[in-house]
Each structure stands twice: as C-alpha cells, then as structure tokens.
C-alpha cells in the first residue's frame, strides 16, 4: 500500500500545476451536478476537497463552493470531527467576496459563526476570538446574539467570569432587563418574599397550560438569563435568585419556553436558600422541574445540566438514596447527550450521596470503578 501511495504521488507531481488545478476544478464541478450534493456528506466532502486544492476565480463558482464548504463542515460536526469542520469553514470564508459583509452577509455570518463554534469546541481560543471580533464589528445586534453568547462562554472558559457576566448583562440591558451586581442578602430576601404569592400558585398544570412564548425579545432575554445564571452560580451567587424570579415571572406573563424549565430548577434552589417555606415551595418546585423534563425534546441535556440543583434540594427532605438514584439517571442522560462535563459531575454527586448514607463501601468501590471505566471509554 505504501508503494502504491508513493507511485500515485509521483504520478500526480508529474502533472503541470495549471493542469492539476483545472483537473481538480473539473472533478469538483462534475460532482456538484447532483442536486442533493449538499445533503450527501460523502459526496459534498469529495467535491469541496477537490476545489479546495485549486484556485477558483469565477464569482459564481466561489459562492457555490463557499456554501458547499459550509455544508461539509456541518456534516463533520455531526460526526464530531471538529478540526476537519473548521478547515471547511475557513476554506468557505476564503472563497467569499472581497467585501463579504456587504455582498454575502448571511453566508458570511453563518460561516464565521460556525468557525467560532468549532474553534471553541476544539480549544482554538485565539482563532475563535478573531472571528468573534469580526462578527461583532459587522453584524447587527440581533444577528450577533449567538456570537455574544459564545463570547461570554469563551471568556468563562478562560476564567474571566466577571467579563463574561458583564457581556451578558449588557445584552440583557438592551432587552430592558436590569440586574444589580452587588445585591445584598436583605434585598434578595425581599425580592423572594415579594414573589411568593405568585409562586404558590404555580403547578405542573399551570405551567403546561401556559401559552407558548412568542415575543422574540423575551425569548432572547430568557436565553441570556439562563446563561447569566450559569455564569454567576459560582462567582456572583446573589444574582441567581433575582434572575430566577424574573424568569418565572416572564414565563407566567408571556408564556412557556425552552428556558422555563431551567428557571424553575434555579427557583427551587433559590427558595431553598432564601425562603423559610422550604418544604412547601422549594421541594415542590424541584419536583415540578423534574416532572417537566420527562418527554421534553431536550430531556437528556437538561437533566444532565440541572440534576445538581435537584439533588441539592432532595438532600434536605428526602432520603439520600433518592439523590443518588437521580444522579445515576443524570449520568446516563449526560452520556446520551454527549455532555462529558456533567457526566463527571453527576458521577461525583452519586458517589458523595452514597458515602454520606454509609453504604456497602465495597459495592460502592466496584460501581465507581465501573463508572470510571465508562468515562475513560
């Protein structure tokens, strides 16, 4: 096989450079005659692999293969090949018009955003930052919302939590949502107490009976409030109950959305810390959040992300075994969703709950070995 590869490469090098470019171009163009090329992962990759090895001069060809590089990159993301995906997105960017933000705005924005996403996932912080700067400098506020969220996550991944939180607060301010940075315990407690009459009437039936939230501005605000809670949880915890209260109020007033469930989970945790009516409200909200997960399209990813909160509430009024069972379910959901971080966290919660309940330590040791083996795989 090695000799065959060497022979093939030697033969290829004998072809003059200009002829090679034309050959790659003609092969690539012939492959895209299939109307379903963008949806066919293998065919799409074959086509762009050919044209990415040559120089395209015609604007029509460059635009076509820029879009196909975008499609090929998405196929690679589906296969978890992030470095290869980034190569396709960057190749697509190189084929854009000299003034892409004015001539090919939508295509340019999507290529840049996808490049940021895979760079972030693959740990290419500098590359992600460079593309983010270009998006924020050229895209409209509404079109750059995903990029602003990505910037906040990128900052948090570099332990720059204050800067990340400020980024999210600035976006929320544009949606008319303001939150104090230095809220006192007295202020937080008063806000929780003021929300109690509203919260006491919340049940599974009232949540499921809510109309869908349709206000685009409020939907975006809910997404950024969910992100704000995630970023603030370990470094500015006093803001968490304030945001959770606001998410509940928006859901009740404007309708149910995907971010209502995280809002309920954080409300349950906040009531545990700041309300005297723990059994009536905190546990009830915790159970409400658990029940709403069942059948949700994002059930596994949400369970993986929110179980730590649910387990914390359970520790207070239910047997520790209930929390360990929940943590094990969260571990399985995290693996299903491909969420390695929360799978590890769920494993830690599972082991801690068993240790506190004084179990058969030999049995626990065997389970831990089994879990660690699965995580290593």
Helices and strands as residue ranges (DSSP letters): H 2-14, H 17-31, G 37-39, H 41-51, H 59-78, H 82-94, H 100-103, H 105-121, H 125-138, H 145-157, H 161-174, H 185-200, H 204-208, H 216-232, H 238-254, H 260-274, I 278-282, H 283-293, H 299-317, H 320-337, H 340-356, H 361-376
